[in-house]
């Protein structure tokens, strides 16, 4: 279970996420439910795979590129 704390999180108004089953209140903090953690890690996996694919493709064309732009 992952905890969300602080005012800088994207869940400053967690009503919708709570009603959808993505968050649950634990004291003064909110925690990601297993459903939300599964979704989060799926998105993270897709982004990481896209980044690695782009990095390898760019590096094959130009070894040690100065920058790589993800779109």
Phi and psi in degrees as GROMACS dihedral restraints (atoms count N, CA, C in turn):
[ dihedral_restraints ]
;  ai    aj    ak    al  type     phi  dphi    fc
    3     4     5     6     1  -107.3    20    10
    4     5     6     7     1   138.6    20    10
    6     7     8     9     1   -99.0    20    10
    7     8     9    10     1   142.5    20    10
    9    10    11    12     1  -112.9    20    10
   10    11    12    13     1   119.0    20    10
   12    13    14    15     1  -133.0    20    10
   13    14    15    16     1   160.1    20    10
   15    16    17    18     1    88.1    20    10
   16    17    18    19     1   159.9    20    10
   18    19    20    21     1   -85.3    20    10
   19    20    21    22     1    -6.6    20    10
   21    22    23    24     1   -84.4    20    10
   22    23    24    25     1    -3.3    20    10
   24    25    26    27     1   -74.0    20    10
   25    26    27    28     1   162.0    20    10
   27    28    29    30     1   -78.0    20    10
   28    29    30    31     1    -3.0    20    10
   30    31    32    33     1  -106.8    20    10
   31    32    33    34     1    49.7    20    10
   33    34    35    36     1   -66.4    20    10
   34    35    36    37     1   -25.8    20    10
   36    37    38    39     1  -125.9    20    10
   37    38    39    40     1    86.0    20    10
   39    40    41    42     1   -82.5    20    10
   40    41    42    43     1    13.2    20    10
   42    43    44    45     1   -59.4    20    10
   43    44    45    46     1   -50.2    20    10
   45    46    47    48     1   -64.8    20    10
   46    47    48    49     1   -46.1    20    10
   48    49    50    51     1   -62.2    20    10
   49    50    51    52     1   -35.2    20    10
   51    52    53    54     1   -68.3    20    10
   52    53    54    55     1   -44.6    20    10
   54    55    56    57     1   -65.2    20    10
   55    56    57    58     1   -31.1    20    10
   57    58    59    60     1   -81.7    20    10
   58    59    60    61     1    -6.7    20    10
   60    61    62    63     1    88.3    20    10
   61    62    63    64     1    19.0    20    10
   63    64    65    66     1   -94.0    20    10
   64    65    66    67     1   -23.3    20    10
   66    67    68    69     1  -130.4    20    10
   67    68    69    70     1   153.8    20    10
   69    70    71    72     1  -139.9    20    10
   70    71    72    73     1   143.0    20    10
   72    73    74    75     1   -78.4    20    10
   73    74    75    76     1   136.3    20    10
   75    76    77    78     1  -137.2    20    10
   76    77    78    79     1    93.7    20    10
   78    79    80    81     1    69.9    20    10
   79    80    81    82     1  -123.3    20    10
   81    82    83    84     1   -94.1    20    10
   82    83    84    85     1    -1.7    20    10
   84    85    86    87     1  -115.1    20    10
   85    86    87    88     1   167.6    20    10
   87    88    89    90     1  -114.3    20    10
   88    89    90    91     1   147.2    20    10
   90    91    92    93     1  -119.5    20    10
   91    92    93    94     1   144.2    20    10
   93    94    95    96     1   -70.7    20    10
   94    95    96    97     1   137.6    20    10
   96    97    98    99     1   -79.1    20    10
   97    98    99   100     1   171.0    20    10
   99   100   101   102     1   -59.5    20    10
  100   101   102   103     1   -36.7    20    10
  102   103   104   105     1   -59.5    20    10
  103   104   105   106     1   -45.5    20    10
  105   106   107   108     1   -69.8    20    10
  106   107   108   109     1   -40.3    20    10
  108   109   110   111     1   -62.5    20    10
  109   110   111   112     1   -40.3    20    10
  111   112   113   114     1   -61.5    20    10
  112   113   114   115     1   -47.2    20    10
  114   115   116   117     1   -63.4    20    10
  115   116   117   118     1   -46.4    20    10
  117   118   119   120     1   -58.2    20    10
  118   119   120   121     1   -47.6    20    10
  120   121   122   123     1   -69.9    20    10
  121   122   123   124     1   -28.7    20    10
  123   124   125   126     1   -65.3    20    10
  124   125   126   127     1   -44.2    20    10
  126   127   128   129     1   -65.9    20    10
  127   128   129   130     1   -43.3    20    10
  129   130   131   132     1   -59.7    20    10
  130   131   132   133     1   -42.5    20    10
  132   133   134   135     1   -62.9    20    10
  133   134   135   136     1   -44.1    20    10
  135   136   137   138     1   -63.4    20    10
  136   137   138   139     1   -43.8    20    10
  138   139   140   141     1   -64.1    20    10
  139   140   141   142     1   -44.7    20    10
  141   142   143   144     1   -62.1    20    10
  142   143   144   145     1   -43.8    20    10
  144   145   146   147     1   -62.3    20    10
  145   146   147   148     1   -43.3    20    10
  147   148   149   150     1   -62.8    20    10
  148   149   150   151     1   -40.6    20    10
  150   151   152   153     1   -64.0    20    10
  151   152   153   154     1   -47.0    20    10
  153   154   155   156     1   -64.2    20    10
  154   155   156   157     1   -43.0    20    10
  156   157   158   159     1   -59.7    20    10
  157   158   159   160     1   -45.7    20    10
  159   160   161   162     1   -64.3    20    10
  160   161   162   163     1   -42.6    20    10
  162   163   164   165     1   -62.6    20    10
  163   164   165   166     1   -46.4    20    10
  165   166   167   168     1   -65.2    20    10
  166   167   168   169     1   -42.2    20    10
  168   169   170   171     1   -62.1    20    10
  169   170   171   172     1   -47.8    20    10
  171   172   173   174     1   -63.6    20    10
  172   173   174   175     1   -41.2    20    10
  174   175   176   177     1   -67.9    20    10
  175   176   177   178     1   -29.0    20    10
  177   178   179   180     1   -68.2    20    10
  178   179   180   181     1   -34.9    20    10
  180   181   182   183     1   -78.5    20    10
  181   182   183   184     1   -35.2    20    10
  183   184   185   186     1  -145.4    20    10
  184   185   186   187     1   107.2    20    10
  186   187   188   189     1   -60.8    20    10
  187   188   189   190     1   138.8    20    10
  189   190   191   192     1    53.4    20    10
  190   191   192   193     1    58.1    20    10
  192   193   194   195     1   -64.3    20    10
  193   194   195   196     1   150.9    20    10
  195   196   197   198     1   -70.6    20    10
  196   197   198   199     1   -35.2    20    10
  198   199   200   201     1  -151.7    20    10
  199   200   201   202     1   157.4    20    10
  201   202   203   204     1  -129.2    20    10
  202   203   204   205     1   126.5    20    10
  204   205   206   207     1  -102.7    20    10
  205   206   207   208     1   122.0    20    10
  207   208   209   210     1   -92.8    20    10
  208   209   210   211     1   136.0    20    10
